[in-house]
Every structure is written in C-alpha cells, then in structure tokens.
Amino acid sequence: MHLSIDRDRCIGAGMCALTAPEVFDQDAEDGLVLLRTAAPSPGQRAGARLAAGLCPAAALTVTEQEGTGSSSPGER
C-alpha cells in the first residue's frame, strides 16, 4: 500500500487525523492534512483505507501494491 495526499484539495475537516492518527496529522497553522507515512504498516492499513473513504474532499489516494492494481482517490 502507498498513500498520497493532495493538500490543494484538502478542506481541513480532520477526519483522516481522527481516524488514523498514526498515519495522518493536521498542520497546526492551516489545518490541512499531513502524511506521517506514505507506506503504512500492515496494522495501520485498515485505518488508512477508512480515512481515505471518509475524506469529504477525496484528498487522500490509496494505491494498492503487490499486483492488486487498485488505485482511486478517496477509495471510492
């Protein structure tokens, strides 16, 4: 799994940081998403996927690796 963020799309709702705080954070100055790790550990992946799905701005992209071929903004 690989994660990427689009800070231009982010609206600062904070769902990602609330859902997966070990993977995402919010910038203290502008409230926009910060990525703590682009390659979450196996134990962090479910939370990262959930956070991507909950993002109201679809600012998070999950790319599955190892031949799954799944990639979509916001996991939608």
C-alpha positions as CSV (number, residue, x, y, z in Angstrom):
1,M,0.0,0.0,0.0
2,H,1.1,3.5,-0.8
3,L,-0.6,6.7,0.3
4,S,-0.5,10.1,-1.2
5,I,-2.2,13.4,-0.3
6,D,-3.4,16.4,-2.2
7,R,-3.2,19.4,0.1
8,D,-4.8,21.6,-2.6
9,R,-8.0,19.5,-2.3
10,C,-7.9,19.2,1.5
11,I,-10.5,21.3,3.3
12,G,-9.2,20.6,6.8
13,A,-12.1,18.5,8.1
14,G,-9.6,16.3,10.1
15,M,-11.4,13.0,9.5
16,C,-8.1,11.4,8.4
17,A,-6.2,12.5,11.6
18,L,-9.1,11.4,13.8
19,T,-9.5,8.0,12.1
20,A,-5.8,7.1,11.6
21,P,-3.6,9.5,13.7
22,E,-0.6,7.2,13.3
23,V,-0.7,7.8,9.5
24,F,-2.2,11.3,9.1
25,D,-1.9,14.6,11.0
26,Q,-3.1,18.1,10.5
27,D,-0.9,21.1,10.0
28,A,-1.0,23.3,13.1
29,E,-1.0,26.5,11.0
30,D,-3.5,25.8,8.2
31,G,-5.3,22.7,9.4
32,L,-4.5,20.8,6.2
33,V,-3.5,17.1,6.0
34,L,0.0,16.0,6.7
35,L,1.2,12.5,5.9
36,R,3.2,10.8,8.6
37,T,4.0,7.8,6.5
38,A,3.4,7.0,2.8
39,A,3.8,3.3,3.4
40,P,1.7,2.3,6.5
41,S,2.5,-0.9,8.3
42,P,0.0,-3.8,8.0
43,G,-1.6,-2.8,11.3
44,Q,-2.2,0.7,10.0
45,R,-3.6,-0.1,6.6
46,A,-7.3,-0.7,7.5
47,G,-7.4,2.7,9.3
48,A,-5.7,4.4,6.3
49,R,-8.2,2.9,3.9
50,L,-11.1,4.0,6.2
51,A,-9.7,7.5,6.5
52,A,-9.4,7.8,2.7
53,G,-13.0,6.8,2.3
54,L,-14.2,9.3,5.0
55,C,-12.3,12.2,3.5
56,P,-15.0,14.7,2.3
57,A,-12.7,16.3,-0.2
58,A,-11.2,13.0,-1.6
59,A,-7.7,14.4,-0.8
60,L,-6.2,11.0,0.0
61,T,-5.2,8.4,-2.5
62,V,-4.6,4.8,-1.6
63,T,-2.6,2.7,-4.1
64,E,-2.6,-1.0,-3.5
65,Q,0.7,-2.7,-4.5
66,E,1.6,-6.3,-5.0
67,G,-0.5,-6.9,-8.1
68,T,-3.9,-5.7,-6.8
69,G,-3.9,-2.8,-9.2
70,S,-6.4,-0.8,-7.2
71,S,-6.0,3.0,-7.0
72,S,-8.6,5.6,-6.5
73,P,-8.9,9.0,-4.8
74,G,-10.8,8.5,-1.5
75,E,-11.1,4.8,-2.1
76,R,-14.4,5.4,-3.7
